Amino acid sequence: MQRYLEQLIDDLHKATWNMKPPHELWTESEADPDDELELEDMSYVEKYLYGDEQPISEITGINQEQLPPVEKLNPDQQALLATELEKLLQYFHFYLDFPQNYPAHLRYPFILKFWERKYVALSFGENHVEFCSYDEGNCPFAGYCNTCREVAEQLKYDEEHYSKTDFEVDANNLLPSADEIENWMKQQKFEAGEDTEGSKTNN
């Protein structure tokens, strides 16, 4: 198995040579992928409007059959392969959202499952993939993640310390009143008249 893993990792490294050119919409829009706002907007458009879902194997060039089943690998081999696969996926703009302290060898089964899915291949940016449904009773990372508990505690704190009116916004107060608009218009005309008079005087 060790010899097979060495060959597989070599194939993973070579798979980075198979990068496709950016989607044509990037050229047509002349968007700058280094501009954070343009990147976010265009990535959204590519992902949800113009992109076609493809198997992960098609995007990366690595077939699911090439990845050994969990029971064929020891923990060290699983950790090694999980690390290399995450690097490959990030090269193709896929970022798997694991808890920061989640052991590498435990990630491998999730990555195998990920290879069964279909996604839109992005030209730029980050496509974050979650494995969590935010149901604390069915946490896939039990013992390594406290996100659900922290969210619940924050919600409880907010309920105890803030009233609903603290977050209510009166839309009427966001817009100028009719009197304010009228006064502003008069002021603009007055200043414009002053400029006009001044220019006439100077001439």
C-alpha positions as a printed Julia matrix, in Angstrom:
203×3 Matrix{Float64}:
   0.0    0.0     0.0
   2.86   2.4     0.75
   4.13   2.18   -2.81
   0.6    2.81   -4.11
   0.25   5.87   -1.87
   3.51   7.3    -3.16
   2.28   6.92   -6.74
  -1.13   8.37   -5.85
   0.44  11.44   -4.21
   2.55  11.91   -7.32
  -0.68  11.81   -9.36
  -2.21  14.41   -7.02
   0.72  16.74   -7.62
   0.47  16.25  -11.38
  -3.28  16.98  -11.26
  -2.46  20.63  -10.54
  -1.17  20.85  -14.11
  -4.73  20.39  -15.39
  -6.0   23.85  -14.49
  -8.58  25.1   -16.97
  -8.59  28.69  -18.24
 -10.95  31.1   -16.4
 -14.59  31.13  -17.38
 -15.22  33.44  -20.34
 -17.41  35.72  -18.22
 -14.24  36.96  -16.47
 -12.8   38.1   -19.78
 -16.05  39.64  -20.95
 -16.54  41.55  -17.7
 -12.87  42.54  -17.35
 -13.31  41.95  -13.61
 -10.2   42.01  -11.46
  -9.85  38.84   -9.33
  -7.52  40.78   -7.02
 -10.34  43.18   -6.18
 -12.16  41.65   -3.22
 -15.61  43.03   -4.12
 -15.35  42.12   -7.79
 -14.05  38.68   -6.87
 -16.99  38.04   -4.56
 -19.56  39.26   -7.09
 -18.13  37.42  -10.07
 -17.57  34.2    -8.14
 -21.22  34.29   -7.12
 -22.31  34.81  -10.73
 -20.05  32.02  -11.96
 -21.22  29.63   -9.26
 -24.96  30.23   -9.33
 -25.77  31.63  -12.77
 -23.3   30.4   -15.37
 -21.63  27.37  -13.83
 -22.5   23.74  -14.48
 -22.05  21.2   -11.7
 -19.42  18.57  -12.38
 -18.17  15.57  -10.41
 -15.15  16.37   -8.25
 -13.25  13.69  -10.15
 -13.84  15.6   -13.37
 -12.75  18.89  -11.87
  -9.57  17.57  -10.28
  -8.7   14.76  -12.67
  -8.53  12.29   -9.77
 -11.07   9.47   -9.92
 -12.82   8.34   -6.77
 -11.65   4.78   -7.45
  -8.06   5.93   -6.99
  -8.71   6.81   -3.35
  -8.3    3.81   -1.04
 -11.12   2.96    1.38
 -10.58   3.96    5.0
 -10.16   0.38    6.23
  -7.19  -0.16    3.9
  -5.16   2.63    5.53
  -3.64   3.08    8.94
  -4.12   6.45   10.74
  -0.78   7.85    9.53
  -1.59   6.99    5.93
  -5.04   8.52    6.25
  -3.52  11.7     7.69
  -0.94  11.92    4.89
  -3.5   11.39    2.15
  -6.04  13.78    3.73
  -3.41  16.53    3.87
  -2.42  16.05    0.24
  -6.04  15.92   -0.93
  -6.91  19.14    0.91
  -3.97  20.85   -0.78
  -5.2   19.64   -4.16
  -8.76  20.79   -3.49
  -7.58  24.24   -2.43
  -5.7   24.49   -5.7
  -9.11  24.08   -7.36
 -10.63  26.66   -4.95
 -12.37  24.17   -2.64
 -11.88  24.75    1.08
 -13.24  22.07    3.38
 -14.44  23.58    6.66
 -13.14  21.42    9.48
 -12.61  22.56   13.08
  -9.08  23.91   13.32
  -8.01  21.22   15.78
  -9.65  18.33   13.92
  -7.05  15.58   13.35
  -5.96  15.0     9.77
  -6.6   11.26    9.83
 -10.24  11.83   10.83
 -10.72  14.13    7.86
 -10.06  11.41    5.31
 -13.55   9.77    5.5
 -15.17  13.19    4.92
 -12.94  13.81    1.91
 -13.93  10.44    0.45
 -17.59  11.45    0.79
 -16.83  14.8    -0.8
 -15.59  12.99   -3.92
 -19.15  11.67   -4.39
 -20.56  15.19   -4.84
 -20.92  17.55   -7.77
 -19.89  21.2    -7.67
 -19.34  24.17   -9.93
 -15.66  24.7   -10.66
 -14.65  28.28   -9.82
 -12.02  30.2   -11.76
 -11.0   32.28   -8.72
 -11.88  32.72   -5.07
 -12.81  30.24   -2.37
 -15.63  27.73   -2.42
 -16.16  26.74    1.21
 -17.66  23.31    1.86
 -19.36  22.51    5.15
 -20.06  19.07    6.58
 -22.02  20.42    9.55
 -25.79  20.95    9.72
 -25.48  22.95   12.98
 -27.45  20.34   14.9
 -25.53  19.87   18.15
 -27.21  16.5    18.75
 -25.75  15.18   15.48
 -22.39  16.93   15.44
 -20.0   15.28   12.94
 -17.03  16.65   14.9
 -18.05  15.69   18.42
 -15.37  16.6    20.94
 -13.64  19.0    18.54
 -16.22  21.7    17.79
 -18.11  24.09   20.09
 -19.73  26.28   17.44
 -23.32  25.18   18.11
 -22.92  25.69   21.84
 -21.33  29.11   21.36
 -24.14  30.2    19.03
 -26.78  28.99   21.49
 -25.06  30.82   24.35
 -24.86  34.02   22.33
 -28.55  33.82   21.4
 -29.46  33.26   25.05
 -27.31  36.2    26.11
 -28.93  38.45   23.5
 -32.41  37.45   24.65
 -31.56  38.21   28.27
 -29.78  41.52   27.69
 -31.5   43.08   24.7
 -35.1   43.7    23.85
 -36.49  43.31   20.36
 -36.83  47.07   20.08
 -33.04  47.4    20.37
 -32.76  45.93   16.9
 -35.81  47.51   15.29
 -35.12  50.23   12.76
 -37.67  52.85   11.81
 -37.29  53.22    8.05
 -39.01  56.62    8.21
 -36.1   58.02   10.22
 -33.61  56.9     7.6
 -35.07  59.2     4.94
 -35.27  63.01    5.03
 -38.68  64.51    5.73
 -40.61  66.54    3.16
 -39.66  69.75    4.98
 -35.99  68.79    5.02
 -36.06  68.08    1.3
 -37.81  71.39    0.59
 -35.32  73.34    2.71
 -32.43  71.58    1.02
 -33.82  72.44   -2.44
 -34.22  76.11   -1.47
 -30.69  76.2    -0.13
 -29.33  74.71   -3.34
 -31.13  77.28   -5.46
 -30.0   80.09   -3.22
 -26.35  79.04   -3.41
 -26.63  78.54   -7.16
 -28.11  82.04   -7.41
 -25.26  83.49   -5.37
 -22.75  81.86   -7.69
 -24.6   83.2   -10.68
 -24.79  86.69   -9.24
 -21.16  86.54   -8.3
 -20.12  85.49  -11.75
 -22.18  88.28  -13.28
 -20.63  90.82  -10.92
 -17.14  89.66  -11.73
 -17.83  89.97  -15.41
